[in-house]
Amino acid sequence: MFWADFIDKKVNDLSRKIWTTKGEELEAAKKGFFECLKLLEGELGEKPYFGGETLGYVDIAFLPFCCGFSTYETIGNFSIEAQLMSQDHCMG
């Protein structure tokens, strides 16, 4: 339930800000969004689903946001893949 709540509150709030803000607030929202994605990516690890081998509640909670990734990238003028790869490079 923790991760579904995290997605519902944190990811939802940040994705909405990507749609509705500009300037410094948009940049802060993008930074927070990338941090959330990195955290979720770490939690997912090498598993196909958050719950392991089967689709579960957290996967379903996150699905609407995944479907909107290209829209967030267009509106926010960024690449999720490039950003996450650059964070990996900085951390490694």
PDB file of N, CA, C and O in Angstrom, chain B, residues numbered from 101:
ATOM      1  N   MET B 101       0.830  -1.198   0.000  1.00  0.00           N
ATOM      2  CA  MET B 101       0.000   0.000   0.000  1.00  0.00           C
ATOM      3  C   MET B 101       0.871   1.257   0.000  1.00  0.00           C
ATOM      4  O   MET B 101       0.473   2.289  -0.540  1.00  0.00           O
ATOM      5  N   PHE B 102       2.062   1.169   0.607  1.00  0.00           N
ATOM      6  CA  PHE B 102       2.939   2.346   0.667  1.00  0.00           C
ATOM      7  C   PHE B 102       3.246   2.862  -0.737  1.00  0.00           C
ATOM      8  O   PHE B 102       3.110   4.057  -0.998  1.00  0.00           O
ATOM      9  N   TRP B 103       3.659   1.974  -1.646  1.00  0.00           N
ATOM     10  CA  TRP B 103       4.075   2.405  -2.976  1.00  0.00           C
ATOM     11  C   TRP B 103       2.896   2.907  -3.798  1.00  0.00           C
ATOM     12  O   TRP B 103       3.054   3.855  -4.567  1.00  0.00           O
ATOM     13  N   ALA B 104       1.749   2.319  -3.663  1.00  0.00           N
ATOM     14  CA  ALA B 104       0.564   2.812  -4.374  1.00  0.00           C
ATOM     15  C   ALA B 104       0.192   4.202  -3.877  1.00  0.00           C
ATOM     16  O   ALA B 104      -0.181   5.063  -4.674  1.00  0.00           O
ATOM     17  N   ASP B 105       0.288   4.430  -2.586  1.00  0.00           N
ATOM     18  CA  ASP B 105       0.022   5.751  -2.015  1.00  0.00           C
ATOM     19  C   ASP B 105       1.063   6.760  -2.481  1.00  0.00           C
ATOM     20  O   ASP B 105       0.726   7.903  -2.791  1.00  0.00           O
ATOM     21  N   PHE B 106       2.323   6.347  -2.533  1.00  0.00           N
ATOM     22  CA  PHE B 106       3.408   7.194  -3.027  1.00  0.00           C
ATOM     23  C   PHE B 106       3.119   7.644  -4.459  1.00  0.00           C
ATOM     24  O   PHE B 106       3.264   8.820  -4.795  1.00  0.00           O
ATOM     25  N   ILE B 107       2.710   6.695  -5.289  1.00  0.00           N
ATOM     26  CA  ILE B 107       2.385   7.009  -6.681  1.00  0.00           C
ATOM     27  C   ILE B 107       1.189   7.944  -6.743  1.00  0.00           C
ATOM     28  O   ILE B 107       1.208   8.944  -7.461  1.00  0.00           O
ATOM     29  N   ASP B 108       0.153   7.617  -5.992  1.00  0.00           N
ATOM     30  CA  ASP B 108      -1.071   8.411  -6.010  1.00  0.00           C
ATOM     31  C   ASP B 108      -0.830   9.846  -5.571  1.00  0.00           C
ATOM     32  O   ASP B 108      -1.404  10.773  -6.142  1.00  0.00           O
ATOM     33  N   LYS B 109      -0.003  10.035  -4.581  1.00  0.00           N
ATOM     34  CA  LYS B 109       0.204  11.387  -4.046  1.00  0.00           C
ATOM     35  C   LYS B 109       1.400  12.091  -4.686  1.00  0.00           C
ATOM     36  O   LYS B 109       1.244  13.177  -5.244  1.00  0.00           O
ATOM     37  N   LYS B 110       2.556  11.510  -4.617  1.00  0.00           N
ATOM     38  CA  LYS B 110       3.788  12.175  -5.042  1.00  0.00           C
ATOM     39  C   LYS B 110       3.902  12.251  -6.568  1.00  0.00           C
ATOM     40  O   LYS B 110       4.078  13.335  -7.124  1.00  0.00           O
ATOM     41  N   VAL B 111       3.802  11.120  -7.233  1.00  0.00           N
ATOM     42  CA  VAL B 111       3.958  11.107  -8.692  1.00  0.00           C
ATOM     43  C   VAL B 111       2.822  11.887  -9.343  1.00  0.00           C
ATOM     44  O   VAL B 111       3.057  12.641 -10.287  1.00  0.00           O
ATOM     45  N   ASN B 112       1.622  11.723  -8.866  1.00  0.00           N
ATOM     46  CA  ASN B 112       0.473  12.446  -9.403  1.00  0.00           C
ATOM     47  C   ASN B 112       0.670  13.956  -9.276  1.00  0.00           C
ATOM     48  O   ASN B 112       0.441  14.692 -10.236  1.00  0.00           O
ATOM     49  N   ASP B 113       1.087  14.416  -8.113  1.00  0.00           N
ATOM     50  CA  ASP B 113       1.290  15.847  -7.881  1.00  0.00           C
ATOM     51  C   ASP B 113       2.367  16.401  -8.811  1.00  0.00           C
ATOM     52  O   ASP B 113       2.184  17.456  -9.417  1.00  0.00           O
ATOM     53  N   LEU B 114       3.474  15.701  -8.922  1.00  0.00           N
ATOM     54  CA  LEU B 114       4.571  16.185  -9.763  1.00  0.00           C
ATOM     55  C   LEU B 114       4.201  16.162 -11.242  1.00  0.00           C
ATOM     56  O   LEU B 114       4.544  17.088 -11.977  1.00  0.00           O
ATOM     57  N   SER B 115       3.511  15.122 -11.684  1.00  0.00           N
ATOM     58  CA  SER B 115       3.125  15.069 -13.097  1.00  0.00           C
ATOM     59  C   SER B 115       2.135  16.187 -13.425  1.00  0.00           C
ATOM     60  O   SER B 115       2.186  16.757 -14.515  1.00  0.00           O
ATOM     61  N   ARG B 116       1.243  16.502 -12.500  1.00  0.00           N
ATOM     62  CA  ARG B 116       0.311  17.618 -12.707  1.00  0.00           C
ATOM     63  C   ARG B 116       1.077  18.933 -12.819  1.00  0.00           C
ATOM     64  O   ARG B 116       0.736  19.782 -13.642  1.00  0.00           O
ATOM     65  N   LYS B 117       2.104  19.103 -11.998  1.00  0.00           N
ATOM     66  CA  LYS B 117       2.901  20.339 -12.050  1.00  0.00           C
ATOM     67  C   LYS B 117       3.669  20.457 -13.362  1.00  0.00           C
ATOM     68  O   LYS B 117       3.886  21.566 -13.849  1.00  0.00           O
ATOM     69  N   ILE B 118       4.081  19.340 -13.937  1.00  0.00           N
ATOM     70  CA  ILE B 118       4.741  19.382 -15.240  1.00  0.00           C
ATOM     71  C   ILE B 118       3.793  19.949 -16.285  1.00  0.00           C
ATOM     72  O   ILE B 118       4.216  20.674 -17.185  1.00  0.00           O
ATOM     73  N   TRP B 119       2.521  19.624 -16.168  1.00  0.00           N
ATOM     74  CA  TRP B 119       1.504  20.107 -17.107  1.00  0.00           C
ATOM     75  C   TRP B 119       1.151  21.568 -16.887  1.00  0.00           C
ATOM     76  O   TRP B 119       0.822  22.279 -17.837  1.00  0.00           O
ATOM     77  N   THR B 120       1.220  22.022 -15.633  1.00  0.00           N
ATOM     78  CA  THR B 120       0.577  23.302 -15.308  1.00  0.00           C
ATOM     79  C   THR B 120       1.510  24.428 -14.882  1.00  0.00           C
ATOM     80  O   THR B 120       1.042  25.539 -14.637  1.00  0.00           O
ATOM     81  N   THR B 121       2.806  24.182 -14.786  1.00  0.00           N
ATOM     82  CA  THR B 121       3.699  25.234 -14.300  1.00  0.00           C
ATOM     83  C   THR B 121       4.753  25.583 -15.341  1.00  0.00           C
ATOM     84  O   THR B 121       4.896  24.914 -16.364  1.00  0.00           O
ATOM     85  N   LYS B 122       5.481  26.644 -15.048  1.00  0.00           N
ATOM     86  CA  LYS B 122       6.566  27.098 -15.912  1.00  0.00           C
ATOM     87  C   LYS B 122       7.722  27.556 -15.034  1.00  0.00           C
ATOM     88  O   LYS B 122       7.589  27.677 -13.816  1.00  0.00           O
ATOM     89  N   GLY B 123       8.842  27.803 -15.667  1.00  0.00           N
ATOM     90  CA  GLY B 123       9.987  28.382 -14.979  1.00  0.00           C
ATOM     91  C   GLY B 123      10.551  27.498 -13.881  1.00  0.00           C
ATOM     92  O   GLY B 123      10.681  26.285 -14.042  1.00  0.00           O
ATOM     93  N   GLU B 124      10.882  28.125 -12.768  1.00  0.00           N
ATOM     94  CA  GLU B 124      11.518  27.415 -11.656  1.00  0.00           C
ATOM     95  C   GLU B 124      10.632  26.330 -11.073  1.00  0.00           C
ATOM     96  O   GLU B 124      11.121  25.273 -10.674  1.00  0.00           O
ATOM     97  N   GLU B 125       9.334  26.583 -11.021  1.00  0.00           N
ATOM     98  CA  GLU B 125       8.421  25.567 -10.478  1.00  0.00           C
ATOM     99  C   GLU B 125       8.385  24.328 -11.379  1.00  0.00           C
ATOM    100  O   GLU B 125       8.322  23.201 -10.888  1.00  0.00           O
ATOM    101  N   LEU B 126       8.425  24.539 -12.685  1.00  0.00           N
ATOM    102  CA  LEU B 126       8.478  23.416 -13.628  1.00  0.00           C
ATOM    103  C   LEU B 126       9.781  22.646 -13.454  1.00  0.00           C
ATOM    104  O   LEU B 126       9.771  21.415 -13.433  1.00  0.00           O
ATOM    105  N   GLU B 127      10.895  23.348 -13.330  1.00  0.00           N
ATOM    106  CA  GLU B 127      12.188  22.688 -13.161  1.00  0.00           C
ATOM    107  C   GLU B 127      12.216  21.870 -11.867  1.00  0.00           C
ATOM    108  O   GLU B 127      12.752  20.761 -11.846  1.00  0.00           O
ATOM    109  N   ALA B 128      11.645  22.409 -10.797  1.00  0.00           N
ATOM    110  CA  ALA B 128      11.577  21.672  -9.529  1.00  0.00           C
ATOM    111  C   ALA B 128      10.689  20.436  -9.667  1.00  0.00           C
ATOM    112  O   ALA B 128      10.999  19.380  -9.116  1.00  0.00           O
ATOM    113  N   ALA B 129       9.583  20.571 -10.403  1.00  0.00           N
ATOM    114  CA  ALA B 129       8.684  19.432 -10.619  1.00  0.00           C
ATOM    115  C   ALA B 129       9.383  18.343 -11.427  1.00  0.00           C
ATOM    116  O   ALA B 129       9.257  17.159 -11.116  1.00  0.00           O
ATOM    117  N   LYS B 130      10.117  18.740 -12.459  1.00  0.00           N
ATOM    118  CA  LYS B 130      10.848  17.756 -13.266  1.00  0.00           C
ATOM    119  C   LYS B 130      11.889  17.038 -12.410  1.00  0.00           C
ATOM    120  O   LYS B 130      12.020  15.816 -12.488  1.00  0.00           O
ATOM    121  N   LYS B 131      12.620  17.781 -11.602  1.00  0.00           N
ATOM    122  CA  LYS B 131      13.635  17.172 -10.742  1.00  0.00           C
ATOM    123  C   LYS B 131      12.982  16.164  -9.787  1.00  0.00           C
ATOM    124  O   LYS B 131      13.467  15.042  -9.637  1.00  0.00           O
ATOM    125  N   GLY B 132      11.890  16.564  -9.150  1.00  0.00           N
ATOM    126  CA  GLY B 132      11.179  15.666  -8.243  1.00  0.00           C
ATOM    127  C   GLY B 132      10.630  14.444  -8.960  1.00  0.00           C
ATOM    128  O   GLY B 132      10.660  13.337  -8.423  1.00  0.00           O
ATOM    129  N   PHE B 133      10.128  14.647 -10.176  1.00  0.00           N
ATOM    130  CA  PHE B 133       9.588  13.550 -10.980  1.00  0.00           C
ATOM    131  C   PHE B 133      10.677  12.531 -11.292  1.00  0.00           C
ATOM    132  O   PHE B 133      10.458  11.326 -11.168  1.00  0.00           O
ATOM    133  N   PHE B 134      11.853  13.014 -11.699  1.00  0.00           N
ATOM    134  CA  PHE B 134      12.965  12.106 -11.992  1.00  0.00           C
ATOM    135  C   PHE B 134      13.409  11.358 -10.745  1.00  0.00           C
ATOM    136  O   PHE B 134      13.738  10.174 -10.813  1.00  0.00           O
ATOM    137  N   GLU B 135      13.419  12.043  -9.605  1.00  0.00           N
ATOM    138  CA  GLU B 135      13.790  11.382  -8.342  1.00  0.00           C
ATOM    139  C   GLU B 135      12.807  10.272  -8.005  1.00  0.00           C
ATOM    140  O   GLU B 135      13.206   9.192  -7.569  1.00  0.00           O
ATOM    141  N   CYS B 136      11.521  10.539  -8.209  1.00  0.00           N
ATOM    142  CA  CYS B 136      10.495   9.515  -7.965  1.00  0.00           C
ATOM    143  C   CYS B 136      10.683   8.318  -8.891  1.00  0.00           C
ATOM    144  O   CYS B 136      10.606   7.168  -8.457  1.00  0.00           O
ATOM    145  N   LEU B 137      10.930   8.597 -10.168  1.00  0.00           N
ATOM    146  CA  LEU B 137      11.125   7.502 -11.117  1.00  0.00           C
ATOM    147  C   LEU B 137      12.340   6.672 -10.758  1.00  0.00           C
ATOM    148  O   LEU B 137      12.308   5.446 -10.860  1.00  0.00           O
ATOM    149  N   LYS B 138      13.408   7.326 -10.340  1.00  0.00           N
ATOM    150  CA  LYS B 138      14.619   6.615  -9.957  1.00  0.00           C
ATOM    151  C   LYS B 138      14.347   5.729  -8.737  1.00  0.00           C
ATOM    152  O   LYS B 138      14.805   4.588  -8.679  1.00  0.00           O
ATOM    153  N   LEU B 139      13.610   6.253  -7.779  1.00  0.00           N
ATOM    154  CA  LEU B 139      13.253   5.493  -6.584  1.00  0.00           C
ATOM    155  C   LEU B 139      12.391   4.281  -6.946  1.00  0.00           C
ATOM    156  O   LEU B 139      12.623   3.179  -6.449  1.00  0.00           O
ATOM    157  N   LEU B 140      11.405   4.490  -7.807  1.00  0.00           N
ATOM    158  CA  LEU B 140      10.548   3.390  -8.243  1.00  0.00           C
ATOM    159  C   LEU B 140      11.331   2.362  -9.058  1.00  0.00           C
ATOM    160  O   LEU B 140      11.104   1.158  -8.938  1.00  0.00           O
ATOM    161  N   GLU B 141      12.247   2.843  -9.880  1.00  0.00           N
ATOM    162  CA  GLU B 141      13.093   1.932 -10.656  1.00  0.00           C
ATOM    163  C   GLU B 141      13.932   1.059  -9.727  1.00  0.00           C
ATOM    164  O   GLU B 141      14.102  -0.134  -9.977  1.00  0.00           O
ATOM    165  N   GLY B 142      14.454   1.653  -8.658  1.00  0.00           N
ATOM    166  CA  GLY B 142      15.223   0.885  -7.683  1.00  0.00           C
ATOM    167  C   GLY B 142      14.370  -0.152  -6.978  1.00  0.00           C
ATOM    168  O   GLY B 142      14.826  -1.268  -6.728  1.00  0.00           O
ATOM    169  N   GLU B 143      13.150   0.205  -6.661  1.00  0.00           N
ATOM    170  CA  GLU B 143      12.235  -0.728  -6.003  1.00  0.00           C
ATOM    171  C   GLU B 143      11.849  -1.871  -6.942  1.00  0.00           C
ATOM    172  O   GLU B 143      11.727  -3.017  -6.510  1.00  0.00           O
ATOM    173  N   LEU B 144      11.658  -1.562  -8.216  1.00  0.00           N
ATOM    174  CA  LEU B 144      11.305  -2.584  -9.198  1.00  0.00           C
ATOM    175  C   LEU B 144      12.471  -3.548  -9.415  1.00  0.00           C
ATOM    176  O   LEU B 144      12.275  -4.758  -9.526  1.00  0.00           O
ATOM    177  N   GLY B 145      13.683  -3.000  -9.473  1.00  0.00           N
ATOM    178  CA  GLY B 145      14.860  -3.843  -9.670  1.00  0.00           C
ATOM    179  C   GLY B 145      14.779  -4.625 -10.969  1.00  0.00           C
ATOM    180  O   GLY B 145      14.416  -4.074 -12.008  1.00  0.00           O
ATOM    181  N   GLU B 146      15.107  -5.876 -10.916  1.00  0.00           N
ATOM    182  CA  GLU B 146      15.096  -6.739 -12.091  1.00  0.00           C
ATOM    183  C   GLU B 146      13.781  -7.498 -12.244  1.00  0.00           C
ATOM    184  O   GLU B 146      13.628  -8.296 -13.169  1.00  0.00           O
ATOM    185  N   LYS B 147      12.836  -7.253 -11.346  1.00  0.00           N
ATOM    186  CA  LYS B 147      11.551  -7.957 -11.397  1.00  0.00           C
ATOM    187  C   LYS B 147      10.714  -7.436 -12.565  1.00  0.00           C
ATOM    188  O   LYS B 147      10.838  -6.267 -12.929  1.00  0.00           O
ATOM    189  N   PRO B 148       9.877  -8.269 -13.152  1.00  0.00           N
ATOM    190  CA  PRO B 148       9.008  -7.788 -14.223  1.00  0.00           C
ATOM    191  C   PRO B 148       7.873  -6.889 -13.694  1.00  0.00           C
ATOM    192  O   PRO B 148       7.367  -6.033 -14.419  1.00  0.00           O
ATOM    193  N   TYR B 149       7.484  -7.088 -12.444  1.00  0.00           N
ATOM    194  CA  TYR B 149       6.422  -6.309 -11.819  1.00  0.00           C
ATOM    195  C   TYR B 149       6.834  -5.954 -10.394  1.00  0.00           C
ATOM    196  O   TYR B 149       7.707  -6.601  -9.815  1.00  0.00           O
ATOM    197  N   PHE B 150       6.209  -4.930  -9.834  1.00  0.00           N
ATOM    198  CA  PHE B 150       6.561  -4.528  -8.470  1.00  0.00           C
ATOM    199  C   PHE B 150       6.355  -5.650  -7.465  1.00  0.00           C
ATOM    200  O   PHE B 150       7.099  -5.762  -6.491  1.00  0.00           O
ATOM    201  N   GLY B 151       5.334  -6.489  -7.703  1.00  0.00           N
ATOM    202  CA  GLY B 151       5.056  -7.592  -6.796  1.00  0.00           C
ATOM    203  C   GLY B 151       5.842  -8.851  -7.094  1.00  0.00           C
ATOM    204  O   GLY B 151       5.666  -9.861  -6.412  1.00  0.00           O
ATOM    205  N   GLY B 152       6.692  -8.817  -8.083  1.00  0.00           N
ATOM    206  CA  GLY B 152       7.469 -10.003  -8.444  1.00  0.00           C
ATOM    207  C   GLY B 152       7.135 -10.478  -9.839  1.00  0.00           C
ATOM    208  O   GLY B 152       7.406  -9.793 -10.825  1.00  0.00           O
ATOM    209  N   GLU B 153       6.543 -11.660  -9.914  1.00  0.00           N
ATOM    210  CA  GLU B 153       6.269 -12.285 -11.211  1.00  0.00           C
ATOM    211  C   GLU B 153       4.866 -12.021 -11.736  1.00  0.00           C
ATOM    212  O   GLU B 153       4.546 -12.403 -12.862  1.00  0.00           O
ATOM    213  N   THR B 154       4.019 -11.369 -10.932  1.00  0.00           N
ATOM    214  CA  THR B 154       2.646 -11.130 -11.380  1.00  0.00           C
ATOM    215  C   THR B 154       2.273  -9.660 -11.249  1.00  0.00           C
ATOM    216  O   THR B 154       2.723  -8.963 -10.340  1.00  0.00           O
ATOM    217  N   LEU B 155       1.452  -9.215 -12.166  1.00  0.00           N
ATOM    218  CA  LEU B 155       0.928  -7.857 -12.151  1.00  0.00           C
ATOM    219  C   LEU B 155       0.139  -7.643 -10.870  1.00  0.00           C
ATOM    220  O   LEU B 155      -0.651  -8.499 -10.472  1.00  0.00           O
ATOM    221  N   GLY B 156       0.349  -6.509 -10.227  1.00  0.00           N
ATOM    222  CA  GLY B 156      -0.341  -6.257  -8.972  1.00  0.00           C
ATOM    223  C   GLY B 156      -0.843  -4.833  -8.845  1.00  0.00           C
ATOM    224  O   GLY B 156      -0.834  -4.060  -9.803  1.00  0.00           O
ATOM    225  N   TYR B 157      -1.273  -4.510  -7.659  1.00  0.00           N
ATOM    226  CA  TYR B 157      -1.904  -3.224  -7.355  1.00  0.00           C
ATOM    227  C   TYR B 157      -0.989  -2.044  -7.667  1.00  0.00           C
ATOM    228  O   TYR B 157      -1.437  -1.062  -8.258  1.00  0.00           O
ATOM    229  N   VAL B 158       0.274  -2.119  -7.285  1.00  0.00           N
ATOM    230  CA  VAL B 158       1.208  -1.008  -7.509  1.00  0.00           C
ATOM    231  C   VAL B 158       1.421  -0.805  -9.010  1.00  0.00           C
ATOM    232  O   VAL B 158       1.467   0.332  -9.481  1.00  0.00           O
ATOM    233  N   ASP B 159       1.547  -1.879  -9.745  1.00  0.00           N
ATOM    234  CA  ASP B 159       1.706  -1.777 -11.204  1.00  0.00           C
ATOM    235  C   ASP B 159       0.508  -1.064 -11.828  1.00  0.00           C
ATOM    236  O   ASP B 159       0.667  -0.200 -12.691  1.00  0.00           O
ATOM    237  N   ILE B 160      -0.674  -1.430 -11.387  1.00  0.00           N
ATOM    238  CA  ILE B 160      -1.898  -0.828 -11.911  1.00  0.00           C
ATOM    239  C   ILE B 160      -1.985   0.642 -11.521  1.00  0.00           C
ATOM    240  O   ILE B 160      -2.445   1.463 -12.314  1.00  0.00           O
ATOM    241  N   ALA B 161      -1.551   0.986 -10.309  1.00  0.00           N
ATOM    242  CA  ALA B 161      -1.559   2.382  -9.865  1.00  0.00           C
ATOM    243  C   ALA B 161      -0.607   3.229 -10.699  1.00  0.00           C
ATOM    244  O   ALA B 161      -0.878   4.404 -10.946  1.00  0.00           O
ATOM    245  N   PHE B 162       0.506   2.643 -11.135  1.00  0.00           N
ATOM    246  CA  PHE B 162       1.520   3.386 -11.877  1.00  0.00           C
ATOM    247  C   PHE B 162       1.229   3.468 -13.380  1.00  0.00           C
ATOM    248  O   PHE B 162       1.739   4.360 -14.059  1.00  0.00           O
ATOM    249  N   LEU B 163       0.430   2.563 -13.891  1.00  0.00           N
ATOM    250  CA  LEU B 163       0.160   2.467 -15.323  1.00  0.00           C
ATOM    251  C   LEU B 163      -0.303   3.779 -15.972  1.00  0.00           C
ATOM    252  O   LEU B 163       0.222   4.124 -17.031  1.00  0.00           O
ATOM    253  N   PRO B 164      -1.246   4.522 -15.405  1.00  0.00           N
ATOM    254  CA  PRO B 164      -1.672   5.764 -16.066  1.00  0.00           C
ATOM    255  C   PRO B 164      -0.530   6.765 -16.252  1.00  0.00           C
ATOM    256  O   PRO B 164      -0.526   7.524 -17.221  1.00  0.00           O
ATOM    257  N   PHE B 165       0.423   6.771 -15.345  1.00  0.00           N
ATOM    258  CA  PHE B 165       1.537   7.706 -15.461  1.00  0.00           C
ATOM    259  C   PHE B 165       2.502   7.260 -16.554  1.00  0.00           C
ATOM    260  O   PHE B 165       3.037   8.086 -17.294  1.00  0.00           O
ATOM    261  N   CYS B 166       2.721   5.954 -16.652  1.00  0.00           N
ATOM    262  CA  CYS B 166       3.601   5.421 -17.706  1.00  0.00           C
ATOM    263  C   CYS B 166       3.031   5.741 -19.083  1.00  0.00           C
ATOM    264  O   CYS B 166       3.774   6.062 -20.011  1.00  0.00           O
ATOM    265  N   CYS B 167       1.731   5.652 -19.208  1.00  0.00           N
ATOM    266  CA  CYS B 167       1.087   5.935 -20.488  1.00  0.00           C
ATOM    267  C   CYS B 167       1.248   7.397 -20.889  1.00  0.00           C
ATOM    268  O   CYS B 167       1.171   7.727 -22.073  1.00  0.00           O
ATOM    269  N   GLY B 168       1.469   8.260 -19.929  1.00  0.00           N
ATOM    270  CA  GLY B 168       1.612   9.685 -20.213  1.00  0.00           C
ATOM    271  C   GLY B 168       3.039  10.163 -20.371  1.00  0.00           C
ATOM    272  O   GLY B 168       3.259  11.361 -20.553  1.00  0.00           O
ATOM    273  N   PHE B 169       4.023   9.271 -20.307  1.00  0.00           N
ATOM    274  CA  PHE B 169       5.429   9.681 -20.352  1.00  0.00           C
ATOM    275  C   PHE B 169       5.751  10.549 -21.567  1.00  0.00           C
ATOM    276  O   PHE B 169       6.411  11.578 -21.424  1.00  0.00           O
ATOM    277  N   SER B 170       5.301  10.159 -22.752  1.00  0.00           N
ATOM    278  CA  SER B 170       5.637  10.949 -23.946  1.00  0.00           C
ATOM    279  C   SER B 170       5.016  12.341 -23.875  1.00  0.00           C
ATOM    280  O   SER B 170       5.604  13.307 -24.359  1.00  0.00           O
ATOM    281  N   THR B 171       3.846  12.446 -23.282  1.00  0.00           N
ATOM    282  CA  THR B 171       3.210  13.754 -23.119  1.00  0.00           C
ATOM    283  C   THR B 171       3.996  14.615 -22.141  1.00  0.00           C
ATOM    284  O   THR B 171       4.218  15.798 -22.402  1.00  0.00           O
ATOM    285  N   TYR B 172       4.423  14.038 -21.012  1.00  0.00           N
ATOM    286  CA  TYR B 172       5.235  14.791 -20.054  1.00  0.00           C
ATOM    287  C   TYR B 172       6.513  15.285 -20.712  1.00  0.00           C
ATOM    288  O   TYR B 172       6.931  16.424 -20.501  1.00  0.00           O
ATOM    289  N   GLU B 173       7.134  14.416 -21.515  1.00  0.00           N
ATOM    290  CA  GLU B 173       8.375  14.792 -22.185  1.00  0.00           C
ATOM    291  C   GLU B 173       8.152  15.957 -23.156  1.00  0.00           C
ATOM    292  O   GLU B 173       8.973  16.871 -23.229  1.00  0.00           O
ATOM    293  N   THR B 174       7.064  15.921 -23.883  1.00  0.00           N
ATOM    294  CA  THR B 174       6.763  16.981 -24.841  1.00  0.00           C
ATOM    295  C   THR B 174       6.473  18.298 -24.133  1.00  0.00           C
ATOM    296  O   THR B 174       7.037  19.335 -24.481  1.00  0.00           O
ATOM    297  N   ILE B 175       5.601  18.252 -23.151  1.00  0.00           N
ATOM    298  CA  ILE B 175       5.221  19.475 -22.438  1.00  0.00           C
ATOM    299  C   ILE B 175       6.384  20.029 -21.630  1.00  0.00           C
ATOM    300  O   ILE B 175       6.607  21.240 -21.617  1.00  0.00           O
ATOM    301  N   GLY B 176       7.131  19.153 -20.951  1.00  0.00           N
ATOM    302  CA  GLY B 176       8.225  19.589 -20.097  1.00  0.00           C
ATOM    303  C   GLY B 176       9.552  19.753 -20.814  1.00  0.00           C
ATOM    304  O   GLY B 176      10.532  20.199 -20.216  1.00  0.00           O
ATOM    305  N   ASN B 177       9.592  19.389 -22.116  1.00  0.00           N
ATOM    306  CA  ASN B 177      10.802  19.513 -22.917  1.00  0.00           C
ATOM    307  C   ASN B 177      11.978  18.760 -22.296  1.00  0.00           C
ATOM    308  O   ASN B 177      13.027  19.341 -22.018  1.00  0.00           O
ATOM    309  N   PHE B 178      11.784  17.452 -22.084  1.00  0.00           N
ATOM    310  CA  PHE B 178      12.841  16.607 -21.539  1.00  0.00           C
ATOM    311  C   PHE B 178      12.679  15.186 -22.051  1.00  0.00           C
ATOM    312  O   PHE B 178      11.666  14.838 -22.657  1.00  0.00           O
ATOM    313  N   SER B 179      13.695  14.372 -21.796  1.00  0.00           N
ATOM    314  CA  SER B 179      13.666  12.955 -22.125  1.00  0.00           C
ATOM    315  C   SER B 179      13.855  12.166 -20.833  1.00  0.00           C
ATOM    316  O   SER B 179      14.885  12.296 -20.171  1.00  0.00           O
ATOM    317  N   ILE B 180      12.887  11.366 -20.478  1.00  0.00           N
ATOM    318  CA  ILE B 180      12.983  10.564 -19.260  1.00  0.00           C
ATOM    319  C   ILE B 180      14.178   9.626 -19.359  1.00  0.00           C
ATOM    320  O   ILE B 180      14.967   9.528 -18.420  1.00  0.00           O
ATOM    321  N   GLU B 181      14.318   8.944 -20.472  1.00  0.00           N
ATOM    322  CA  GLU B 181      15.419   8.000 -20.631  1.00  0.00           C
ATOM    323  C   GLU B 181      16.769   8.696 -20.509  1.00  0.00           C
ATOM    324  O   GLU B 181      17.651   8.213 -19.799  1.00  0.00           O
ATOM    325  N   ALA B 182      16.939   9.819 -21.192  1.00  0.00           N
ATOM    326  CA  ALA B 182      18.214  10.539 -21.124  1.00  0.00           C
ATOM    327  C   ALA B 182      18.499  11.016 -19.704  1.00  0.00           C
ATOM    328  O   ALA B 182      19.635  10.942 -19.236  1.00  0.00           O
ATOM    329  N   GLN B 183      17.477  11.501 -19.028  1.00  0.00           N
ATOM    330  CA  GLN B 183      17.663  12.003 -17.667  1.00  0.00           C
ATOM    331  C   GLN B 183      18.057  10.876 -16.710  1.00  0.00           C
ATOM    332  O   GLN B 183      18.972  11.037 -15.902  1.00  0.00           O
ATOM    333  N   LEU B 184      17.373   9.746 -16.800  1.00  0.00           N
ATOM    334  CA  LEU B 184      17.693   8.634 -15.910  1.00  0.00           C
ATOM    335  C   LEU B 184      19.072   8.056 -16.230  1.00  0.00           C
ATOM    336  O   LEU B 184      19.794   7.634 -15.326  1.00  0.00           O
ATOM    337  N   MET B 185      19.434   8.036 -17.500  1.00  0.00           N
ATOM    338  CA  MET B 185      20.760   7.547 -17.887  1.00  0.00           C
ATOM    339  C   MET B 185      21.843   8.486 -17.371  1.00  0.00           C
ATOM    340  O   MET B 185      22.892   8.027 -16.920  1.00  0.00           O
ATOM    341  N   SER B 186      21.604   9.792 -17.431  1.00  0.00           N
ATOM    342  CA  SER B 186      22.607  10.743 -16.940  1.00  0.00           C
ATOM    343  C   SER B 186      22.731  10.646 -15.428  1.00  0.00           C
ATOM    344  O   SER B 186      23.824  10.842 -14.895  1.00  0.00           O
ATOM    345  N   GLN B 187      21.644  10.348 -14.718  1.00  0.00           N
ATOM    346  CA  GLN B 187      21.719  10.159 -13.274  1.00  0.00           C
ATOM    347  C   GLN B 187      22.505   8.907 -12.951  1.00  0.00           C
ATOM    348  O   GLN B 187      23.283   8.899 -11.997  1.00  0.00           O
ATOM    349  N   ASP B 188      22.319   7.844 -13.726  1.00  0.00           N
ATOM    350  CA  ASP B 188      23.104   6.625 -13.524  1.00  0.00           C
ATOM    351  C   ASP B 188      24.578   6.907 -13.712  1.00  0.00           C
ATOM    352  O   ASP B 188      25.415   6.428 -12.948  1.00  0.00           O
ATOM    353  N   HIS B 189      24.895   7.695 -14.743  1.00  0.00           N
ATOM    354  CA  HIS B 189      26.289   8.010 -15.035  1.00  0.00           C
ATOM    355  C   HIS B 189      26.915   8.819 -13.878  1.00  0.00           C
ATOM    356  O   HIS B 189      28.060   8.584 -13.492  1.00  0.00           O
ATOM    357  N   CYS B 190      26.157   9.751 -13.350  1.00  0.00           N
ATOM    358  CA  CYS B 190      26.649  10.577 -12.249  1.00  0.00           C
ATOM    359  C   CYS B 190      26.847   9.758 -10.985  1.00  0.00           C
ATOM    360  O   CYS B 190      27.759  10.026 -10.203  1.00  0.00           O
ATOM    361  N   MET B 191      25.989   8.752 -10.781  1.00  0.00           N
ATOM    362  CA  MET B 191      26.058   7.946  -9.571  1.00  0.00           C
ATOM    363  C   MET B 191      27.136   6.864  -9.681  1.00  0.00           C
ATOM    364  O   MET B 191      27.701   6.431  -8.676  1.00  0.00           O
ATOM    365  N   GLY B 192      27.411   6.437 -10.910  1.00  0.00           N
ATOM    366  CA  GLY B 192      28.327   5.332 -11.101  1.00  0.00           C
ATOM    367  C   GLY B 192      29.703   5.792 -11.233  1.00  0.00           C
ATOM    368  O   GLY B 192      30.612   4.979 -11.402  1.00  0.00           O
TER     369      GLY B 192
END
